[in-house]
Each structure stands twice: as C-alpha cells, then as structure tokens.
Amino acid sequence: MAEPHDTPAVSVVAPVFDEEGAAPALAREIAAAFTGRDFEIVFVDDASRDGTRAALNGLKGEIPQLRVLSHRANSGQSRAIRTGVMAARAPLILTLDGDGQNDPADGPRLVDALSAGGPELALVGGERVKRQDTRAKKVASKLGNGVRKRLLKDVANDTGCGLKAFRRDAFLRLPYFDHIHRYLPALMIREGYQVAFMPVNHRHRQTGQSKYTNLGRLWASLSDLLGVMWLQSRSRNPVGVDEG
C-alpha cells in the first residue's frame, strides 16, 4: 500500500465512541475499499471509555494512511465529524459511521459521483436500502425523515445515513451546531449548492450498542428542525459573485 501524500485526493472521516470491537475492522475495510487511490483515513475518537483509541493506534504500522485524533471530552458525533473535517488534508471528504453498519465499499462510488458533478455539486449522500435495524428504529426514522423533508424541502429521503461525500470548503461554510450532520443537505442547499443521493448498502451491527434512542433523537430533532427552519428563513443568496 502506497504512502499517503501531503495532500491526498480524499479524506475518509469516521467518528467513533466506545467502538473498540468495530473500529479496527472498519479501518481495514476503508483501506481496502480505497486501495489504488490517493487517500487518508481520519478516525476521531470522541473520548471513548474503552480501548478504541489504543486499538486504532495499533494499526498505524499496517495502514500508513491512518490518522487517529482524540477528543479530551465527549462532544458528540457532529463535533467529532467537524474535528475530522478541519484536520483533513483533502478537498473531498467521505464520512461514515464508526459502528460498521455503513459499508466502506460504497464510499468510492459516492466520491466519484461528487467529483464528476462539478463545483456546484457539494454533497452526495447515501440512502440506505434494506436497512438492517429494528422495526422501531426504521419506523421512527421514516417518520422523522418525512417530517424533516416536508418542512425543510431538502429533497433527502435519509439524512441519518452516515455515508456522505462532500466538499470540505462547502462544509466549513456552514453554521455549526450539535447534530448538524443530519441537516447537511438542507444547509448545503441554503448556501446555493446542489445535492444528490445514491443507494448504499446497510449492515447489521456486529459489536457494541447504539448511542441513540428514539426518544432522545426525537427530543433533539424538534429544536434542531426549528433552528434550521430559522436559518433558512434568514438566508439571502447572491446567486454568484463577480469581480470588476
């Protein structure tokens, strides 16, 4: 496997929290999926209480593209993603969840679609097919996605999918808040960008447990929705900027 370049073509960002069982296998899968490409892998350990950080650091000799960042205090998935994006060296970012349910083999397709779309296309999101979750989670997700899509008009059927390819500079233009990762399509559109979506695989969780509950997600999403609706209402887009 080739040594990473100072400025790779794509940075794969994976936030993890207490995923000692899943993270090493996921790192190997990401490296295999991007073999032959110029890439780096940025894992962000959100102050795990288990051996996640040590397990990942132990892979650096095996995977030279691997970088491991660690929060000193637990700050949530959105902050871990932002930490990874800010540290990333590539202009294109691919994110995926650290629990292993997203399939890294889908990542190159999303990145290629983003690259082929031109600078106006800022995000290509994954939409999970044959979702491998409990019935309660699937029902709650379908309801939440439907309400969000109707209110925000973000044309997204599944913003909860962690597999997303986007332009780093576009992401850093967005206003940051906790749970922003679920509202990236709406916020990209607010900035005048285009977004697209592709079907992706979804897998059973093999180790660990979910960090979210349906009730907890519902409570957070209510205030988030109102906040993003406010941001949309206060947006004024110049369409473009000319000099001279």
GIBELQUI-V654997 format. One record per run of one state. SS is the DSSP state (alpha for helix, beta for strand, coil for the rest). FROM is the first residue (numbers start at 1). TO is the last residue. If there is no record, write none. Layout:
{{SS	FROM	TO} {SS	FROM	TO}}
//
This chain:
{{coil	1	9} {beta	10	16} {coil	17	19} {alpha	20	33} {coil	34	38} {beta	39	45} {coil	46	51} {alpha	52	57} {coil	58	65} {beta	66	70} {coil	71	76} {alpha	77	87} {coil	88	91} {beta	92	95} {coil	96	101} {beta	102	102} {coil	103	103} {alpha	104	116} {coil	117	120} {beta	121	128} {coil	129	134} {alpha	135	152} {coil	153	163} {beta	164	167} {alpha	168	173} {coil	174	179} {alpha	180	182} {coil	183	183} {alpha	184	190} {coil	191	193} {beta	194	200} {coil	201	201} {beta	202	202} {coil	203	213} {alpha	214	233} {coil	234	244}}
//
